[in-house]
């Protein structure tokens, strides 16, 4: 299966297990180029969710120590075929696209581990991986929007926004509840052990 899609367009492909392999290859390339500055690399977006139809573009997030200092990596990433998208409006990241505008293959974001952007990407991905009903609702929404906005990716993305925000809220609530349960279990253990 080929990856890549013209900038600004929407075309969903059935999930391909090779997407994980393509992520791993690209992550290895980035680690090789950035060394320890690439503290952690995550596969995000729909290609990271098994059985999720997706635009055939691999989304990666590289955690760096300082976003203010991450600009030093622009020439290195450009040498790997990435284009720095300086006009990106998403806070907390530097954004890059790989491949010519007619065939974008990878989207790369550099961010910090404590950024809202990073947290929300992981919360959304992990919630859909573990909640079948939300997964199915998202598939249906994406398919409807892709049919309606095949030549207008901005409208496609805007059409998903409220669903994405809802899932992030649910994921945060779920994470908060798990965190509170862990605190309560630790307190019980501490009391029962005589601490």
Residue pairs with C-beta under 8 A, 6 or more apart in sequence:
1 13
1 16
1 18
1 56
2 56
3 19
3 22
3 56
3 57
3 58
3 105
4 56
4 57
4 99
4 103
4 104
4 105
5 11
5 55
5 56
5 57
5 103
5 104
6 101
6 102
6 103
6 104
7 97
7 101
7 102
7 104
7 153
8 151
8 152
8 153
8 154
9 150
9 151
9 153
10 55
10 145
10 146
10 149
10 150
10 151
10 152
10 153
10 156
11 55
11 56
11 146
11 150
12 53
12 54
12 55
12 142
12 143
12 146
13 53
13 54
13 55
13 56
14 53
15 47
15 49
15 50
15 51
15 52
15 53
15 54
16 47
16 56
19 47
19 48
19 54
19 56
19 58
20 43
20 48
22 58
23 43
23 47
23 48
23 58
23 60
26 58
26 60
26 106
27 41
27 43
27 60
29 80
30 38
30 41
30 60
30 62
30 80
30 108
31 38
31 41
33 76
33 77
33 79
33 80
34 62
34 73
34 76
37 64
37 65
37 73
38 62
38 63
38 64
39 62
39 63
39 64
39 65
39 113
40 62
40 63
40 113
41 60
41 61
41 62
41 63
42 48
42 60
42 61
42 63
42 118
42 121
42 122
43 58
43 59
43 60
44 59
44 60
44 61
44 121
44 122
44 124
44 125
45 54
45 57
45 58
45 59
45 107
45 121
45 125
46 52
46 53
46 54
46 55
46 142
47 54
47 55
47 56
47 57
47 58
47 59
48 59
48 125
49 125
49 128
49 129
49 135
50 129
51 135
52 128
52 135
52 138
52 139
53 139
53 142
53 143
57 104
57 105
57 106
57 107
58 105
58 106
58 107
59 106
59 107
59 108
59 109
60 106
60 107
60 108
60 109
61 93
61 108
61 109
61 110
61 111
61 118
61 121
62 108
62 109
62 110
62 111
63 111
63 112
63 113
63 118
64 70
64 73
64 110
64 111
64 112
65 112
66 112
67 92
67 93
67 94
67 110
67 111
67 112
67 115
70 94
70 110
71 94
73 94
73 110
74 84
74 94
77 84
77 96
77 108
78 84
80 98
81 98
81 99
82 96
82 97
82 98
82 106
82 108
83 96
83 97
83 98
84 94
84 95
84 96
85 95
85 96
85 97
88 94
88 95
90 109
90 117
91 116
91 117
92 111
92 112
92 115
92 116
92 117
92 118
93 109
93 110
93 111
93 115
93 117
94 109
94 110
94 111
95 107
95 108
95 109
96 107
96 108
96 109
96 110
97 104
97 106
97 107
97 108
98 104
98 105
98 106
98 107
98 108
99 105
99 106
109 117
109 121
111 117
111 118
112 118
120 168
123 167
123 168
123 171
123 172
123 175
124 164
124 167
124 168
124 171
126 171
127 134
127 167
127 168
127 170
127 171
127 174
128 134
128 135
128 138
128 167
129 135
131 170
134 167
134 170
137 163
138 160
138 163
138 167
141 159
141 160
141 163
142 160
145 155
145 156
145 159
145 160
146 156
148 155
148 156
148 159
149 155
149 156
149 159
